[in-house]
Amino acid sequence: MTIYTPPVPPFDPARLATAEPANDSGHRFDAGRHWAASIELGFEARHEHGDRITRLTRRRHQGPLRVQRPFYPEGKTGCCHVYLLHPPGGLVSGDALHINANVGPGAQVLLTTPAAAKLYKADSHGVAWAQHTHLTVADGATLEWLPQETLAFDGSRGEQTTTVDLTGDARCLGWEILALGRPASDLPFVSGHLEQRFRLSRDGRPLWLERQPMDPKHPRFKGKWGQGGATVQATLWAAGLTDDAEAIDAVRAALPASPRWAVTRRRGVLLLRYLGHERNEAWALCQQAWETLRPRLTGQPAQTPRIWLT
């Protein structure tokens, strides 16, 4: 067997003086660094042997974004559970993640992640990271977007956008849970800048638009009229409920009374907010709200993804 050995380029001293250092794969480590990764998922409801089954029909990725095989814990005709994997486990300066999921007519999909995502401190150049999620749900389809929480370390800089496009009577429930700093290590979030942007529309008509900047140097961060010094925040949304008022009453009855959360509706979108200091409390509230809302949204009881129990 002959092993091919690529030719080694001649030594060039000028390469050592470059202002744009890079590793062997071409990644830069200066102020212009940019490490991109993307994944595109497509789901379709197919008729097989008289049954309608949601199948993962498109899976295209670039860089460290993957999915495991689909799971069907609710039966083969039930919701398709898919785990979105990012093996590095967090975002560093220059990372740019693009997540696209397209759910076709009549399909039922639950997307989640195996662990909390981490947003690391920016490098010496202050280069930001970015994560853009675009969810498209067709008429008659259902999507549950339930990532595990995001942990932002002190000094992190970046932008997180979530865009949800619904068509017809599409249904969607999702959440974003963000914890700032590492209080257990006495490392609060005292520097950096994060920004979350949400856009949810139906048939091209915006229903919910929001921008949340988080800058610990800004008066809003500690002011009672803004963040109020809270280190954990969560937002849960649900669109496509047949009776918003009844759903809100059910959530209020199911969740423990507390001034740290509230639920309301805007233009047919139910919104649950949490603002406090306990990551586990925020997660428990969102999960309990999901368990309450899911039968009203999909007609099926909540089925906890196995990955949450590991």
N, C-alpha and C positions, 0 to 999 in steps of 0.2 A: 504494500500500500504506500502510495506516495503522498506525503503531507506537504501541502503548499505553504510556503513561508513568504509573506508579502515583503517586498523590498523595503529596506530602511532608508529614509531620506537622509541626505548628508547633513551633518551638524551645521547649524546656522546660528552664530552668536547673537544675531539681531533678534532672534525669537525670544531671548531672555529679557529683552528690554521692552517688550510690547506693553502697551497701557491697558490691554484687554485680556487679562489672563483667562485661560480656559483649561478644562480637563480634557481627557482623551476623547470624550464624546462631543466636544464642542461647546459645552456649557460655559457661560461666562461667569466671572466672579467679581466684576466691577459694577458700577452703577447702572449698567445696561443689561444686567442679567435677566434672563427670561426663560423659565422652564415650563413649557406648556404640556398639558395633558387634557384629553377629551374622551368622552364616551357618548355614543348615540344608541339608544334602545328603542325598539319598536315592538308593539304588542298588537295581536289581532285575535278576535274571537272567531274560531273555526268550528265548523260542524263536522264531527267525526263520529261515525257509527250512531248517528241520531242524537249525539250530545253536543252541546256548545262548550268548547274548551278554550280558555285564553292561552295563547302560545307566545313565547318570545321569538319573534320572527326576524328581528334585526338586532345585531350586536356588533357594533363597530367601535374600536377604541384606538387611541394613540397615547402612549406614555402609561404611567402607573395608575390606570383606572380600569377596574375589571368588575365582572359580576360572576357569582357562582351560578350553578344550574338553578332553574326555577324550582320552587317547592310548592306542593299542593296540600297543605295541612287541613284544608277545608273540603277535601275531595276533589276529584279530577275536574268536576264542573264548577268548582268554587273559585275563590280569588287566587290569583297567581302571586306568590310571595317571591321577591327577588332581593338579594343582599348586594348592595353596592360597596365595592372594596376599593380602598386607597391604601396600598401596602405601606407607604411611608408613614402613615398615621397622623400626618399633620402638614401644615403649610408653612413654608419659609419664604424669605424674600425672593421675589421673582417668580414664584409659582403662579400658574394661571390655569385653573381647572374650569372646564366647560362640560356641564352635564345636561344632556337632552334626552327626554323621554316622551315618546309619542304613543298614546293609548288609543287604539282604533275603536270604531263603533261596537258597542256591546261588550267590550273587554273589561275585566275586573283585575286590578293590579294593586299590590301593596309593595312599596319600595322602602327599605330601611337600610341601616348600616350596622356593622358588627361591633362598633365601639365608638367612644367619644372622639371627635376630631379635635386636634390641637392647633392653635395659631401661635407660632413661635415669635420670639422677639426679632425685630427687624435687624438686619446686618448694619455694619458701620456706615454704609451708604444710605441707610434709611429707605431701601427699596421695598415697595409694598407688594403684597400678594393679592390675588383676586380669585373669587369663585363665583361662577355664573351658572345658575340652574334655570332651565327652560322646560316647563311641563305643558304638554298639549294633550287635551282630553276631548275626544270626539263625542258626538251625540250618542246618548245611551250608554256611555262608558263611565267607569268609576276608577278613580285613582286615590290612593292613600299614600301621602309622602310623610314618612315618620322617621327621619334621621335621629340618631342618638345625639346627645347634647354636644355643643361646641365649647371648648375651653380656650379662652384667650389669655396668653401670658403677657406680663408687663412688657411694654415696648412694642407690642405687635402693631403692625400697620397694614390695613387692607380694606377691600370692599367685597361685600357679599350681596349678590342680587338674586332674587327669586321671581320669575315671571311665570304666571299660570294663565294659559289661554283655553277657555272652555267654549264648546260649541253646542247649541241646542240645549238639551236637558242634561248635559254632562254633570257629573257629581265629583267633588274633590274635597278631601279633608287633609290638612297638613299642619305641621308645627315647626317652629324654630326655637330652640332653647340655648341661651348663651350665658356662660359664666365667665366673669372677668377676674383675672388674677388667680393666685394660688393661696388662698387663706390658710390652708393647713400647713404650708411652708412659710407663712408670714411674708408672702410676696404679693402685695396688693397691686392692682392695676393703676399705676400712678403716672404712666407716660404712654405714648403711642396714640393711634387714632384708628377707629373702626367705623365703618358705615354699612348699614343694612338698608337695602331697598327692596320693596315689594310692589308687584303689579299683578292684579288679578282682573281679568276681563272675560266677558261672555259675548260671543258673536261680535267681537271687536269693540264692544262698549266697556269702558273701564268701570269696574265696580269698587275697587279698593286700590288706592295708590298711597304709598308711604315711604318716607325716608327717615332713618334714625341714625344720626351721627353720635358717636361716643368718643368724647375727648375729655380726659380727666382734668385738663387745664381750663376747660370752659365752665362758666358759672352754671350752665344747665346740668352738668354732671352731678353736682351736689345740691343744687337748688330744689326746694320743695315743688316748684313749678315744673321741674324736669325729671331727671333721673332720681333725685333725692338721695344720692349716695348709694343706691342699690347696686349690688354686684352680680345679681342674677336676674335675668329677664326672660320671659317666654311669651310667645304669641301662637295661639292655635286658631285656625280658620276652618270653616266648613261652608261650602257652597253647594246648593242643590237640595237642601232640606225642604220637605213639603210644608212643614209648619214650624217656622222659626220661633214663634212665641212659645209654643209647647216645648220645643227643644231647649230653649233657654231656661224655662221653669224646671225641666228635668235636670239640667246641669246644676242649677242652683240647689236643688234638693239633694243631689248626689255628692257634691263636694263639701268638705268641711268649711264652715263659715270662717272667713278671714278677711282683714282689710287689704291683704296682699294680692288678691285677685278680683277680677270683675269680668262680667260677660255681657255682651250687647250684640246688636246686629246693625249692619250698614248696607243698604241696597241689596238685600238678599244674601249677605255674607255674615255668618255668625262669627264673632271674634271673642276669644278668651284671652285675657292679659294677666300676666303675673309679674310682679316687681318686688323683689326681696333679696335675701342673702343665702338661701338654701337651695342648692342644686337638686338635691334629692326630693325636696318638697315640690319644686317646679315640675320635675319629671313625673312624680306621683299624681299631681293635679292634672297634667296633660293626659296621662294615660287613663286616668279615671274618667275624664271628660270624653276621651275617644271611645272608651267602653260604653259610655252612656249614649253617645251620638251615633255610633256605627249602625246599630239596628235601625235607627230612624233614617239613616242615609242610604244604606244598602239592603236593609231587610234581613241582615245576617248578624248574629252575635259576634262580638270581638273575639278574635283568635290570636293570642299573643305569639309573635314570632319567636321561634325557639332560640334564635341568636341572642335575644334579650336575657335569657336565663342562664347563659354560659358565663 
